[in-house]
Amino acid sequence: MSIPEALEQLPKRCFVSPHKSYLVNMEHIVYATGTAVFLSSGHQLPISRRKRQEFNQIFNAYLGR
């Protein structure tokens, strides 16, 4: 299953794709910068330039900003 297909099946309020290669449960995001997402596991994932604006909108809505 591809990332876009998985994203369609998962709850949109909880999952986001900051990069074409990653799908992230927003409950596990500790913080995000303009270029990276830092997870509770200690991993750091990139935010692609193409998805940056969409990611920020979705993540800010999740945070209630």
N, C-alpha and C positions, 0 to 999 in steps of 0.2 A: 504494500500500500504506500502511496506517495504521501509526502507531507501535506499537500493541499487536500488530498482525500481524507486523511486522518483529521485534519483541522475541521473539515465539514461535519464529521461525525461526533466530535467532542464538543462539550459546552463552550460556547464562544466567550462566556464571561470568565472562564478560568484558563484558557490556553491561548498562546500567541506564538507566532513564528517570527523571530527577529532576523532570521537569515534563512535562505532556501534550504539549508541543511539541518536546521534545528526546529524543534517544537518544544515549547517550555510551558510548564504549569506555573502560572503567575504566583501561586501560593509559596513557591520556592525561590522567588526572586528576592534577594536581600536589598539590592539597589541596582540602578542602571545609570550609566553615563551616556553621553551622546554616541559612543561607539561600542559599548560593551554591556553585557548583562552579567551580574555577579549572583551566583546561586548559593543556597544554604549548604550545598555539598562542597563548596569551595571552588567549583568550576567557574570559569569565565568564558562566556560565549560572545562572539562578535554580533553587532547589529549592522546589517548591510546598509549602505547609503540609500539604496532603492527602497528599503523597508523602514527606514528610520522614522519618518513622519507618521506612518501608519502605526508602528510599534508604540511611539510616544503617545498617540491619541488613545490607543487601546489600554495601555498600561496606566495612564493618568485617569481614565474612566474607571478602571479597576480599583484604583486607590481612592476614588471619589473626589478627585481634584477638578 
